């Protein structure tokens, strides 16, 4: 959904003007439009991911394993109930505000509906979480410290819901840069700063929790301040009522609650079950591995946000062959960019965990290697599940996701009591892999295309050769592991890139995309694209 108004206009113009054009031209325009639109989205996703990961590392070091585990149990319940409180209303706003964008009265009615529904629902969920805080903490998780964590995060639920709706409205109105500034930059920086100050003052677990609450309140205030400056006046909006639109938004949004619940079952089952059957120490160690493995999804998220509207436009133009080509191209980019990071996580897992979280989290190494495999499969196959949305196969996707969630619960029920954090990692990785591989099969069934080919052996060979050489150097190195990481990881990436080029992995489409990026960056000489073009068959 993260797409600017300018990009939307480009899509509309292309849809109107490219009918009858050669398919090769349409394909090139589709890839180019996707790349041109990606800048602010890529920046926001990458910076936001890194800052939030930094917050995880800081809290892990500052709290210690047990209290860090306690915080993550609280966040798992907060994340699960937060999506229920949101009720799919953020997606309702993103769907109907652009739809009625030329009718201000109806836009106001949509926003009024979303806000009027969000307040009682989020308030109810917040009260339930606060009132059940002691029972959850002492009876379910056997941890008294969780009581105040649940209370504070229960209050934060309201701020979370209205922040998500505010940023969704920014995307719907085409002012995405403000959403990026607030949600991806200001919020995590505020969270880190407040956490650091409270840690210095000696307020540890409560300090980290208060920082989450405070950062969400600041994001909420800033979101509605921006919307007010852009002409969305709350006093004017709340006066607007339209029964038809109210029912329309409600009908659209409530089914998304089911999808949100299923999604959060897959996301939080491992942490919640570890908290119930094992100790907060196990939860803390596991949540050093889990967010580190999620780094592999950075490029997937970047491309996914623009992949869906691009494919939707092509479907409307009945350009199925071009859809297949774009699908292959984007999958190829994600695979190429994600594979070396996966390799580094497997070669230097101990060094990465020790550097970022501290030596006491070293038991997270094996879960990290397992979870990174699941995240890698997710990253390189997720475009297939996006295509199910484009093809209006949302019910099929919901069934598959529900199956994945059930599998996740069953595997964690079986494996966590026996193998603890390793069992949780195995269960989560398998369920992620199965869900996305089924999505890959269904995309092949509906669109008659699968994105992988023998060409992918080339980057696999590159990472294998580079990994083997790196391992040989490490075996004879005399410096400590952290120094090895800083020296060998960049060399690994450079060697990987050189071998991939030498094996001629890239295509003409990739060169065209690079040229577009260089032009957007003001690099008129286009040195990189001309260099890569020499290695294209």
Secondary structure by P-SEA (a helix, b strand, c coil): ccccaaaaaaaaaaaaccccccaaaaaaaaaaaaaaacaaaaaaaaaaaaaaaaaaaaaaaaccaaaaaaaaaaaaaaaaaaaaaacaaaaaaacccccccccaaaaaaaaaaaaaaaaaaaaaaaaaaaaacccccccccccccaaaaaaaaaaaaaaaaaaaaaaaaaaaaccaaaaaaccccaaaaaaaaaaaaaaaacccaaaaaaaaaaaaaaaaaaaaaaaaaacccaaaaaacccaaaaaaaaaacaaaaaaaaaaaaaccaaaaaaaacccaaaaaaaaaaaaaaaccaaaaaaaaaaaaaaaaaaaaacaaaaaaaaaaaaaaaaaaaaaaaaaaaaacaaaaaaaccccccccaaaaaaaaaaaaaaaaacaaaaaaaaaacaaaaaaaaaaaaaaaaaaaaaccccccaaaaaaaaaaaaaaaaaaaaaaaaaaacccccccccaaaaaaaaaaaaaaaaaaaaaccccaaaaaaccaaaaaaaaaaaaaaaccccaaaaaaaaaaaaaaccccaaaaaaaaaacc
